[in-house]
Amino acid sequence: MASLFEARWQELDLLDAGAGDGALSAALVRGLCVSRHKPTRISVTACELDETLIESLHATLHGCQQQCERAGIQFSATVLNEDFIAAAVPMVRDELFMSRKPRFNAAIVNPPYRKIRSDSSTRLLLRSAGIETGNLYAGFVALIAKLLAERGELVAITPRSFCNGPYFKPFRTDFLETMSLRRLHVFESRSAAFSRDDVLQENIIVHAVKSAPKPEHVIISSSSGASGSSVTEREVAYREVVSPEDADQFIHLAEGDAQDSARAIMGRLSASLPELGLFVSTGRVVDFRAKEFLRQQPERDTAPLIYPCHFNGGFVHWPKEKARKPNAIVSNEQTRELLVPAGVYVLVKRFTSKEERKRIVACIYDSHRIHAPLVGFENHLNYFHVNGQGLTMNLAKGLAAFLNSSVVDVYFRQFNGHTQVNATDLRSLNFPTKAELEKLGRRIANPGIPQEELDALVEEELF
Ligand SMILES: C[S@@+](CC[C@H](N)C(=O)[O-])C[C@H]1O[C@@H](n2cnc3c(N)ncnc32)[C@H](O)[C@@H]1O
């Protein structure tokens, strides 16, 4: 991370927010002390909330001071044992009125990752500085971007989750407007250190420069994350990473040839979901809110309740014997709004486990196989429908096969670095035309056929 900075500073004012014991600042200072372009002065502002780390933070910065002395660089350090959000918001908010604006020309940061509740004081503080985000890491980065001077550089390691999805849109669009991306390094953190839910969380290192023109190219590099692992690196046109036409400003990370080719193939597809007359929604039955209506097995007055555990190859298999999830939901006035009419629907899991090979797992619910006038789709599923009704079988088969193809998977992973598949992510895809999907559907008996077979068929028909 320290090696990514480009500027050759005469004077460096460095911010390290969530500094821990100061390892990141120390790496940068160490590098500068032996560089051919030494600054004359380095000032570090390190902010760390955890009191137990302050002593070692001081010790690290003392080490930096000694190195700088030997290198003939003037050094000073300020340690703030405070909440960075609480410390930074007034600086950002009052900036215009402050006699001496805090100015940093560099920031190196590995912020904490934690959800911020919508009614918390942190959320309100951030909002008062014009920052809308539900995760602490994005709050840190957004504040840092505001505290940087023009042409100030940021190097941050964060989860990849801000690259797509609706929750991070305000943060992402602000960040991309203020900061000019230079490099993105992707690696998979198998340890998933910050995830309690055991979902895959990929991390990313971002290098960006404030208020600079957007570059022609961005460097995208990747490595496994294991110590000493090799790094692959490539230049990608900026517009391929963030498309100017994309209102959602997704950040795409094409790491190799397979990714390039998937992106090119998807770019040639011409239809959007509305053009196909299709909608995608999240399953309406939130099981813990509908507890009193759930039944383990179907009864006379119930409708099927479909969970991801009912996926079985290309088609939903229901009811499931010995299921841990309930198989049915009472069908009455109170639950009517939660149910959809019988029909053929394409379902996609909203969460896949780390072990699953594919991020997008699609399956067909077919009311010719499951005889019931209504059906409930649980909230862990997204479902494709035609204005609340089912699809034709051929369209459903073609769509499920397309979604299950490797090309879509490879493309999808370029902008979605976690295991959650949002309905907005699915809406953002390009699709083949309806005629193409139906033609593919006619050739497919079951969209759960082995991957190689499915890919070959999809390629032949669509690409
Ligand atoms: C992921 S660690 C990074 C530590 C260090 N920068 C490194 O890379 O080794 C995040 C650090 O942020 C600190 N932290 C958490 N919440 C904070 C807050 N609100 N303000 C300042 N520091 C905070 C944690 O105590 C922790 O040391």
Ligand as a Chemical Component Dictionary entry (heavy atoms), coordinates in Angstrom:
data_LIG
# 
_chem_comp.id                   LIG 
_chem_comp.type                 NON-POLYMER 
_chem_comp.pdbx_formal_charge   0 
_chem_comp.three_letter_code    LIG 
# 
loop_
_chem_comp_atom.comp_id 
_chem_comp_atom.atom_id 
_chem_comp_atom.alt_atom_id 
_chem_comp_atom.type_symbol 
_chem_comp_atom.charge 
_chem_comp_atom.model_Cartn_x 
_chem_comp_atom.model_Cartn_y 
_chem_comp_atom.model_Cartn_z 
_chem_comp_atom.pdbx_ordinal 
LIG C1  C1  C 0  -8.720  -2.797 10.528 1  
LIG S1  S1  S 1  -7.860  -2.053 11.880 2  
LIG C2  C2  C 0  -6.472  -1.352 11.092 3  
LIG C3  C3  C 0  -5.300  -1.084 11.963 4  
LIG C4  C4  C 0  -4.052  -0.565 11.258 5  
LIG N1  N1  N 0  -4.325  0.618  10.446 6  
LIG C5  C5  C 0  -3.469  -1.635 10.364 7  
LIG O1  O1  O 0  -3.700  -1.601 9.177  8  
LIG O2  O2  O -1 -2.795  -2.500 10.892 9  
LIG C6  C6  C 0  -8.928  -0.706 12.222 10 
LIG C7  C7  C 0  -8.531  0.108  13.436 11 
LIG O3  O3  O 0  -9.483  1.148  13.610 12 
LIG C8  C8  C 0  -9.715  1.339  14.983 13 
LIG N2  N2  N 0  -11.032 1.983  15.124 14 
LIG C9  C9  C 0  -12.248 1.405  15.165 15 
LIG N3  N3  N 0  -13.212 2.313  15.234 16 
LIG C10 C10 C 0  -12.588 3.524  15.244 17 
LIG C11 C11 C 0  -13.037 4.866  15.313 18 
LIG N4  N4  N 0  -14.338 5.127  15.353 19 
LIG N5  N5  N 0  -12.133 5.863  15.298 20 
LIG C12 C12 C 0  -10.808 5.583  15.226 21 
LIG N6  N6  N 0  -10.319 4.328  15.181 22 
LIG C13 C13 C 0  -11.196 3.311  15.187 23 
LIG C14 C14 C 0  -9.652  -0.046 15.554 24 
LIG O4  O4  O 0  -9.378  -0.020 16.953 25 
LIG C15 C15 C 0  -8.513  -0.663 14.737 26 
LIG O5  O5  O 0  -7.270  -0.477 15.368 27 
# 
loop_
_chem_comp_bond.comp_id 
_chem_comp_bond.atom_id_1 
_chem_comp_bond.atom_id_2 
_chem_comp_bond.value_order 
_chem_comp_bond.pdbx_ordinal 
LIG C1  S1  SING 1  
LIG S1  C2  SING 2  
LIG S1  C6  SING 3  
LIG C2  C3  SING 4  
LIG C3  C4  SING 5  
LIG C4  N1  SING 6  
LIG C4  C5  SING 7  
LIG C5  O1  DOUB 8  
LIG C5  O2  SING 9  
LIG C6  C7  SING 10 
LIG C7  O3  SING 11 
LIG C7  C15 SING 12 
LIG O3  C8  SING 13 
LIG C8  N2  SING 14 
LIG C8  C14 SING 15 
LIG N2  C9  SING 16 
LIG N2  C13 SING 17 
LIG C9  N3  DOUB 18 
LIG N3  C10 SING 19 
LIG C10 C11 SING 20 
LIG C10 C13 DOUB 21 
LIG C11 N4  SING 22 
LIG C11 N5  DOUB 23 
LIG N5  C12 SING 24 
LIG C12 N6  DOUB 25 
LIG N6  C13 SING 26 
LIG C14 O4  SING 27 
LIG C14 C15 SING 28 
LIG C15 O5  SING 29 
# 
